[in-house]
Amino acid sequence: MTNEELLKSAIKEALSSCGIEALDNEIAIERTRDVSHGDYASNVAMRLSRKAGKKPLDLANELIANIHSDNIEKIEVAGPGFINFFIKKSSLGSIISTIIEKGEDFGQAEPNGKKINVEFVSANPTGELHLGHTRGAALGDATTNLYKKAGYDTTKEYYVNDCGNQVAHLGYSIRCRYHELFGEPCELGDDDYHGVGLIKIAQEIKDKYGDSKLVDNEETKAFFVRYGIDANLAGIKKDMADFGVVFDKFSYESDIRKGNTIEATIEELKGKGYVYEKDGATYLNTSAFCDDKDRPIIKADGCYTYFMPDICYHYNKMSRGYDTIIDMLGADHHGYINRMKSALMMRGYSKEALEVEIYQIVRVYKDGVEVKMSKRTGKAVAHRELVEWCGKDAVRYLFCERSGDTHLDFNLDLALAKSKENPVYYAQYAHARCHSLLELGKDIGIDATGSKLSGNKESDILKQLAEFPSMILSAAEARAPYKVAGYIQKLAQTIHEYYAATKIIDRNDLDGTKARLGLIQACEIVIKDALAILGVTAPDKM
């Protein structure tokens, strides 16, 4: 149990002794900024004074009289009712043995029995991934990693839109390129796909099937569509794998459309009174729930809108037993949220069953100038290209460092810099520095008790390490990978400052060296695990 958890438990027992029952989220523990004010502080007396019917200062004094813990050296009341805790050095240092014993499982919460599905990227299989998909991949993967660390049963899912006009245009475009390879003219419209990648796909078809697909009929049309989808999806899977993202499940719109799933769902909703016709189209009464207007599900020409298969897909996800399903979507999907929530509520699910994270656009800068076009392709910078330029680690870290709801200006010069100004380099160098120290002192051994660590810098590191489990829970609850990046930066800074100010390996002071190396080993474990949550490697050497 960390010091924060011990303090929360002690405060809760003291409150109970005073006749006050409190929820865990009503008891906040924070690290103090000034060590003269203790190691930790709580405003619990001010938060619960009204419930207790007492003045905050009186409640604070009553609580400290009832707080008993062998880990606390002394307690003080400050200001209008803050409670400051001074922790025994031996208690602060005990976190080292916990971290070393648990290794990468430090901060891993016990399974909470809740199932979470996170769907992200889900790019149409019609071409290359763009930078919006990159941001969605970085945030979606890190968010799912956070949930897993926080004790949730998680699934990373990709929804493949393999039906509709876009894939029909893809098939037609590949078919035109295929015919072109046999000397026939290729006429592509504005809505067709002009990318050179389709020429490669057409060449693959020619190499495999010769001229057997030149006959234009329904069978060959379907063939070119399916071949194009599979080829592009294989490229997307490779790009994602190279980016450190591996999905647990791929779901396909074509599977949703099989059988009578959509028709039966419409009949179900119609039976509940949520479906009506207007001007030849069929509408869903989403405004009866939380949408601003009703939405069409069948167009006047008899074709389904994209919304109807999406409803069936979300029903499918919920039928798999998830407590919450999360969609990570680009900035142009704000109007999507309440209509889908409404559709789920029509089936009896709560409004909170679906959570949607919207992430904003990405702009790339070099030498202070926005890079809009790739010199290689003449088109907008693509996912694959950015990763090739900067490497997976820099892209993932810098994409996770900011909240998804803010615009991201990606600085190429910063991403490539080997200096402390580059956050990912700074963080990875902290890990490499820890590893190097442990290698240099491997003949000395370590002391994991922390009993001989007494400096302020050491206390600061110990408190930061102890914060890791609570930070994980907080970041997971907020779906905020940027909180992990912030934690990493603070820990890295403290490690670098400690290294600069301290002779960590001193062969004239072996007992002190063993204690410091124990601290360094704990730092190495935690910073590596924190980086892994963001999908970033922790190199041993740099």
matplotlib code that plots the C-alpha trace (Angstrom):
import matplotlib.pyplot as plt

x = [0.0, 1.4, 1.7, -1.2, -3.4, -2.2, -3.1, -6.5, -7.2, -6.1, -8.2, -11.2, -10.9, -10.5, -13.6, -15.5, -14.3, -15.8, -19.1, -18.6, -18.9, -17.0, -16.5, -13.1, -13.4, -14.1, -10.6, -8.0, -4.2, -1.7, 2.0, 3.1, 5.2, 7.2, 8.8, 8.6, 4.8, 5.2, 5.2, 1.5, -1.5, -5.3, -8.2, -10.6, -11.6, -12.7, -14.5, -16.5, -17.0, -20.6, -21.4, -19.9, -21.6, -18.3, -15.8, -13.0, -10.3, -12.2, -12.8, -9.1, -8.0, -10.5, -9.3, -5.6, -6.4, -7.9, -5.3, -3.0, -0.3, 3.2, 4.1, 3.4, 6.1, 3.9, 0.8, 0.1, -3.0, -2.4, -4.4, -8.2, -8.0, -5.4, -3.8, -0.1, 1.5, 5.2, 6.0, 8.8, 11.8, 11.7, 8.1, 8.9, 11.7, 9.6, 8.2, 11.5, 11.2, 7.6, 8.5, 11.5, 9.4, 6.5, 8.5, 6.3, 3.3, 3.8, 0.7, -1.3, -4.7, -6.6, -9.2, -12.4, -14.7, -15.6, -15.2, -14.2, -14.2, -12.1, -12.6, -10.1, -8.6, -11.2, -10.0, -11.8, -9.7, -9.4, -5.9, -3.1, -3.6, -3.4, -2.2, -5.7, -5.5, -2.0, -3.3, -6.3, -3.9, -1.6, -4.4, -6.6, -3.8, -2.5, -6.0, -6.6, -3.2, -4.2, -7.5, -5.8, -3.3, -6.2, -7.8, -10.2, -10.8, -10.1, -10.5, -8.9, -11.2, -11.1, -14.3, -13.9, -16.3, -16.1, -19.5, -20.9, -19.9, -16.3, -15.3, -17.3, -15.2, -12.0, -12.9, -13.7, -10.4, -8.3, -10.3, -9.4, -5.7, -5.8, -7.3, -4.7, -1.9, -3.3, -3.2, -6.7, -7.5, -8.0, -10.7, -11.1, -13.7, -13.4, -14.8, -12.5, -9.0, -6.0, -3.2, -0.2, -0.6, -3.5, -1.3, 0.8, -2.4, -3.5, 0.0, -0.3, -3.7, -2.2, 0.8, -1.6, -4.5, -3.2, -6.0, -8.7, -10.3, -10.7, -14.3, -16.5, -19.4, -20.7, -18.3, -15.2, -16.6, -16.9, -13.5, -11.8, -13.6, -12.6, -9.1, -8.6, -10.1, -7.9, -4.8, -5.3, -6.3, -3.1, -1.2, -3.1, -2.4, 1.3, 1.5, -0.3, 2.0, 5.0, 3.5, 3.2, -0.6, -2.1, -5.9, -7.7, -10.6, -11.6, -15.3, -16.7, -19.7, -20.2, -20.8, -23.3, -25.2, -25.4, -28.7, -31.6, -29.8, -30.6, -34.1, -34.9, -33.3, -35.5, -38.6, -37.6, -37.3, -40.4, -42.3, -41.1, -42.5, -39.2, -39.4, -41.5, -41.5, -41.3, -40.9, -40.2, -37.4, -37.4, -36.4, -35.4, -36.8, -33.5, -34.7, -36.9, -33.6, -30.6, -30.2, -31.1, -33.1, -34.3, -32.0, -32.7, -31.9, -33.2, -32.9, -35.7, -34.0, -34.3, -30.6, -29.5, -27.8, -24.4, -26.1, -28.2, -25.4, -23.5, -26.4, -26.4, -22.6, -22.9, -25.7, -23.4, -20.6, -22.9, -24.3, -20.7, -21.1, -19.1, -19.9, -18.7, -17.9, -15.6, -15.3, -12.2, -13.2, -11.9, -12.9, -15.7, -17.8, -19.3, -22.8, -22.4, -22.3, -25.8, -27.5, -25.7, -26.3, -30.0, -30.0, -28.4, -30.9, -33.7, -32.6, -32.4, -28.8, -27.8, -26.6, -23.2, -22.9, -21.2, -18.4, -16.9, -13.4, -13.0, -9.5, -8.5, -6.4, -2.6, -0.4, 3.3, 5.9, 9.6, 11.8, 8.7, 6.9, 3.9, 4.6, 1.4, 2.7, 5.1, 8.1, 8.0, 4.3, 3.1, 0.2, -0.5, 2.0, 0.8, 1.1, 3.7, 5.9, 5.8, 6.8, 9.6, 10.9, 10.8, 10.5, 7.6, 8.7, 8.8, 5.5, 3.7, 5.0, 4.5, 1.0, 0.1, 1.7, -1.3, -5.0, -6.8, -9.3, -6.6, -5.1, -1.6, 1.3, 3.9, 7.4, 9.6, 12.8, 11.9, 11.0, 14.4, 16.4, 18.8, 18.5, 16.6, 14.1, 12.8, 10.5, 10.8, 14.6, 14.7, 12.5, 14.3, 17.7, 16.6, 15.9, 19.2, 21.0, 19.4, 20.4, 24.0, 24.3, 23.0, 25.5, 28.4, 27.4, 26.3, 29.2, 28.1, 24.6, 21.5, 19.7, 15.9, 14.9, 15.4, 16.4, 19.6, 18.0, 17.5, 18.1, 15.3, 15.9, 15.6, 12.4, 11.0, 11.8, 10.3, 7.1, 6.9, 7.4, 4.7, 2.3, 2.4, -0.5, -2.9, -1.8, -2.6, -6.2, -6.7, -5.4, -7.5, -10.7, -10.1, -8.9, -5.9, -2.6, -1.2, -1.2, 1.2, 3.4, 3.4, 4.3, 7.2, 8.6, 8.5, 10.2, 12.8, 13.6, 14.0, 16.3, 18.5, 18.7, 19.5, 22.2, 23.8, 23.8, 24.7, 27.6, 25.4, 28.2, 30.8, 33.0, 34.1, 30.5, 29.2, 26.2, 25.0, 25.7, 23.6, 20.7, 21.0, 21.2, 18.1, 16.4, 17.7, 16.5, 13.0, 13.2, 14.2, 11.3, 8.6, 9.8, 10.0, 6.5, 5.1, 6.7, 5.3, 1.8, 2.3, 3.8, 7.3, 10.4, 12.9, 16.4, 19.3, 21.8, 21.5]
y = [0.0, 3.4, 6.3, 8.1, 5.0, 4.6, 8.3, 7.9, 4.9, 6.6, 9.7, 7.5, 5.7, 9.0, 10.4, 7.3, 7.8, 11.3, 9.9, 11.0, 8.5, 9.6, 8.2, 7.6, 10.3, 12.8, 12.3, 14.0, 13.6, 15.8, 16.2, 19.5, 21.9, 23.0, 20.3, 22.6, 22.0, 18.3, 15.5, 15.3, 17.5, 17.1, 19.5, 16.9, 19.0, 21.9, 19.6, 17.8, 20.5, 21.2, 17.5, 17.3, 20.5, 21.9, 24.6, 23.3, 24.2, 22.4, 19.3, 19.3, 19.3, 16.6, 14.4, 14.6, 13.6, 10.4, 9.7, 6.8, 5.4, 4.2, 5.8, 9.3, 11.3, 14.3, 16.1, 19.8, 21.9, 24.9, 27.9, 27.5, 23.7, 22.1, 19.0, 18.5, 15.1, 14.5, 10.9, 8.9, 8.5, 4.8, 4.8, 6.9, 4.5, 1.4, 2.1, 0.9, -2.7, -2.7, -1.5, -3.9, -6.8, -6.1, -4.9, -4.0, -5.0, -2.0, 0.2, -2.6, -2.5, -5.6, -6.7, -4.6, -6.8, -4.1, -4.6, -1.7, -1.6, 1.1, 1.6, 3.8, 4.6, 2.7, 4.4, 3.4, 0.9, 3.1, 4.6, 5.7, 6.7, 10.4, 12.3, 12.3, 8.5, 8.8, 10.8, 8.5, 5.5, 7.1, 8.2, 5.1, 2.7, 4.6, 5.0, 1.3, 0.6, 2.9, 1.1, -2.3, -1.0, 0.3, -3.2, -3.2, -6.0, -4.2, -4.7, -2.7, -2.7, -1.5, -1.1, -1.7, 0.2, -2.2, -1.2, 1.8, 4.3, 4.8, 1.2, 0.9, 3.8, 2.0, -1.1, 0.9, 2.8, -0.4, -2.0, 1.0, 0.7, -3.0, -2.4, 0.4, -2.2, -4.0, -0.8, 0.4, 4.0, 4.8, 7.4, 8.3, 10.7, 13.2, 10.8, 8.0, 7.3, 8.6, 7.4, 5.6, 2.9, 1.5, 1.0, -1.4, -3.2, -3.5, -4.9, -7.5, -8.6, -8.8, -10.9, -13.3, -13.5, -12.4, -11.1, -13.2, -10.2, -8.1, -9.1, -6.5, -8.2, -8.2, -10.9, -9.0, -5.8, -7.5, -9.0, -5.6, -4.2, -7.0, -7.2, -3.5, -3.6, -6.5, -5.0, -1.6, -3.1, -5.2, -2.0, -0.3, -3.3, -3.1, 0.6, 0.2, -2.7, -0.6, 2.1, -0.4, -0.8, -4.3, -4.5, -7.3, -7.4, -6.3, -5.9, -5.5, -3.5, -6.3, -8.7, -6.3, -6.2, -10.0, -11.7, -9.6, -7.9, -4.4, -5.1, -6.8, -3.9, -1.4, -3.5, -3.7, 0.1, 0.6, -1.6, 0.7, 3.7, 5.3, 5.0, 7.1, 8.0, 11.5, 12.7, 9.2, 8.6, 6.7, 8.5, 7.6, 9.7, 10.4, 13.8, 12.0, 11.3, 13.6, 14.5, 17.9, 16.5, 13.2, 11.3, 9.4, 5.8, 5.0, 7.5, 8.2, 5.9, 3.0, 2.8, 2.8, 5.9, 5.1, 5.7, 2.5, 0.0, 1.9, 1.5, -2.3, -2.3, -0.5, -2.9, -5.7, -4.3, -3.9, -7.4, -8.7, -7.7, -4.4, -2.0, 0.9, 1.3, 4.2, 5.7, 7.7, 10.0, 12.9, 16.6, 16.4, 13.9, 16.1, 15.7, 11.9, 11.6, 12.3, 10.5, 7.3, 7.7, 8.1, 5.0, 3.0, 4.4, 3.2, -0.3, 0.4, 1.2, 4.2, 7.4, 6.7, 3.3, 5.1, 7.6, 9.5, 11.1, 13.7, 14.6, 17.7, 18.2, 17.9, 20.4, 19.6, 22.4, 22.5, 25.6, 27.4, 26.8, 24.5, 21.5, 20.9, 18.8, 15.9, 16.5, 12.8, 12.4, 16.0, 15.3, 15.9, 14.4, 10.8, 8.7, 6.4, 9.3, 11.1, 7.9, 7.3, 10.8, 10.9, 7.3, 5.7, 6.8, 10.5, 10.5, 8.5, 10.5, 13.9, 13.0, 11.7, 14.7, 17.0, 16.5, 15.2, 18.0, 20.6, 21.3, 19.8, 21.6, 18.9, 20.3, 18.2, 19.9, 19.2, 15.6, 15.0, 16.9, 15.0, 17.5, 18.1, 20.3, 17.1, 15.6, 12.0, 12.2, 13.7, 10.9, 8.1, 9.5, 9.3, 5.6, 5.1, 7.0, 4.7, 1.6, 2.9, 3.5, 0.1, -1.5, 0.5, -0.5, -4.1, -5.5, -3.4, -4.6, -2.7, -1.9, -1.9, -0.8, 3.0, 3.4, 5.3, 7.8, 11.1, 13.9, 16.2, 15.1, 11.5, 12.2, 14.0, 11.0, 8.6, 10.5, 10.7, 7.0, 6.4, 8.5, 6.2, 3.9, 6.8, 8.7, 5.6, 5.5, 9.2, 9.2, 6.1, 7.7, 10.8, 9.0, 11.3, 9.8, 13.3, 12.9, 9.9, 12.1, 14.8, 12.3, 11.0, 14.5, 15.3, 12.0, 12.4, 15.9, 14.8, 11.9, 14.2, 16.8, 14.1, 12.7, 16.2, 16.9, 13.6, 11.2, 8.1, 5.6, 6.3, 3.3, 5.0, 4.8, 1.4, 1.4, 4.8, 3.7, 0.5, 2.6, 5.1, 2.3, 0.8, 4.1, 4.2, 0.7, 1.7, 4.7, 2.6, 0.2, 3.0, 5.2, 2.2, 1.1, 4.7, 4.9, 1.6, 2.8, 5.5, 2.8, 4.3, 2.2, 2.6, 2.2, 1.1, 3.2, 6.5]
z = [0.0, -1.0, 1.5, -0.2, 0.2, 3.9, 4.6, 2.9, 5.0, 8.2, 7.5, 6.7, 10.0, 11.8, 10.2, 11.2, 14.8, 14.6, 13.3, 9.7, 6.9, 3.7, 0.2, -1.1, -3.6, -0.9, 0.6, -1.5, -0.8, -2.5, -2.3, -0.8, -2.8, 0.1, 2.3, 5.3, 5.1, 5.2, 2.6, 1.9, 2.6, 2.6, 2.5, 3.8, 6.8, 4.6, 2.1, 4.8, 7.4, 6.2, 6.4, 9.9, 11.0, 12.3, 11.4, 9.1, 11.7, 14.5, 12.3, 11.3, 14.9, 15.8, 13.0, 13.8, 17.3, 15.8, 13.1, 14.1, 11.9, 12.4, 9.1, 10.2, 12.0, 12.8, 11.7, 11.6, 10.9, 8.7, 7.5, 7.5, 7.9, 5.8, 7.3, 6.6, 7.1, 7.7, 6.8, 8.4, 6.1, 6.6, 5.3, 2.3, 1.4, 1.7, -1.8, -3.3, -2.2, -3.4, -6.9, -7.2, -6.0, -8.3, -11.3, -14.3, -12.2, -9.9, -10.3, -11.8, -10.3, -9.4, -12.0, -11.4, -13.4, -15.9, -19.7, -21.9, -25.7, -27.4, -31.1, -32.8, -36.2, -38.2, -41.4, -44.6, -46.5, -49.5, -49.2, -46.9, -43.3, -42.6, -39.5, -38.0, -37.9, -36.4, -33.6, -33.1, -33.0, -30.5, -28.2, -28.6, -27.9, -24.9, -23.5, -23.8, -22.1, -19.3, -18.8, -18.7, -16.1, -14.1, -13.9, -16.8, -19.2, -22.5, -26.2, -29.0, -32.0, -35.6, -37.6, -41.4, -43.6, -46.5, -48.1, -49.8, -52.5, -51.4, -51.8, -55.0, -56.3, -55.0, -57.0, -60.1, -59.8, -59.5, -62.4, -64.6, -63.6, -64.4, -67.8, -68.4, -67.9, -71.0, -73.1, -72.5, -71.6, -67.9, -67.2, -63.6, -62.2, -59.5, -56.9, -57.9, -56.5, -58.3, -56.0, -57.5, -54.9, -56.9, -59.9, -57.7, -56.6, -60.3, -61.2, -58.4, -59.9, -63.4, -62.1, -60.3, -62.7, -66.1, -68.3, -66.7, -65.0, -68.1, -68.6, -66.9, -65.0, -61.5, -60.5, -61.6, -60.1, -56.7, -57.1, -57.6, -54.6, -52.3, -53.6, -53.1, -49.6, -48.5, -50.0, -48.4, -45.1, -45.1, -45.6, -42.7, -40.4, -41.2, -40.7, -37.3, -36.3, -37.2, -35.0, -32.1, -32.4, -32.7, -32.6, -30.7, -33.1, -36.6, -37.3, -40.8, -42.1, -44.6, -41.8, -40.2, -43.5, -43.9, -43.3, -42.0, -39.1, -40.3, -41.3, -38.0, -36.1, -37.9, -37.2, -33.5, -33.3, -35.3, -32.8, -30.1, -31.9, -32.8, -36.6, -39.0, -42.7, -44.1, -47.7, -48.9, -46.4, -43.1, -39.9, -36.4, -33.6, -31.9, -30.7, -28.2, -26.3, -26.5, -30.2, -31.6, -34.5, -35.9, -38.3, -41.5, -41.6, -45.1, -47.9, -50.4, -53.0, -50.6, -49.6, -46.0, -44.6, -43.0, -39.6, -39.8, -40.1, -37.4, -35.1, -35.6, -35.1, -31.8, -30.7, -31.6, -29.5, -26.5, -26.9, -26.2, -22.6, -22.4, -19.6, -21.7, -25.4, -26.4, -29.9, -30.7, -33.5, -35.5, -35.1, -37.7, -35.7, -33.0, -34.5, -34.3, -30.6, -29.4, -32.3, -31.5, -27.7, -28.5, -30.6, -27.8, -25.3, -27.5, -26.7, -23.0, -22.6, -20.5, -22.0, -20.5, -22.2, -25.1, -24.5, -27.4, -27.5, -30.2, -31.2, -33.1, -36.2, -36.5, -38.3, -39.0, -38.8, -39.8, -39.3, -38.1, -41.4, -41.8, -43.9, -45.9, -48.7, -48.9, -51.3, -52.1, -53.0, -53.6, -51.3, -47.6, -45.2, -44.5, -41.3, -42.7, -43.8, -40.5, -38.7, -41.2, -40.6, -36.8, -35.6, -33.8, -30.3, -31.0, -32.8, -30.2, -27.3, -28.8, -30.0, -26.5, -24.7, -25.4, -24.7, -27.7, -27.7, -28.5, -31.9, -32.2, -33.9, -34.4, -34.5, -36.7, -35.5, -31.9, -32.6, -34.1, -31.6, -29.3, -26.4, -23.2, -25.2, -26.8, -24.3, -25.5, -25.8, -22.3, -20.9, -22.6, -21.6, -18.0, -18.4, -20.1, -17.4, -14.7, -16.6, -17.1, -13.3, -12.5, -14.9, -13.4, -9.9, -10.5, -8.5, -5.5, -5.2, -4.0, -0.8, -1.4, 2.1, 1.4, 5.1, 4.3, 1.9, 3.7, 1.2, 0.0, -3.6, -2.6, -0.7, -3.7, -6.0, -3.5, -3.4, -7.2, -7.4, -4.9, -6.9, -9.9, -9.0, -8.2, -11.4, -13.4, -12.0, -12.4, -16.0, -16.9, -15.4, -17.4, -20.5, -20.4, -21.7, -21.4, -17.6, -18.1, -20.2, -17.6, -14.9, -17.0, -17.6, -13.8, -12.9, -15.7, -14.5, -10.9, -12.0, -14.1, -11.3, -8.8, -11.0, -11.5, -7.8, -6.3, -6.5, -6.8, -7.1, -4.3, -3.6, -0.4, 0.8, -0.2, 2.1, 0.7, -2.8, -2.4, -1.1, -4.0, -6.6, -5.1, -5.7, -9.3, -10.0, -8.8, -11.1, -14.0, -13.5, -13.2, -16.1, -18.4, -17.5, -17.9, -21.3, -22.3, -21.6, -24.2, -26.6, -26.3, -25.9, -23.0, -24.5, -22.3, -24.2, -26.0]

ax = plt.figure().add_subplot(projection="3d")
ax.plot(x, y, z, "-o")
ax.set_aspect("equal")
plt.show()
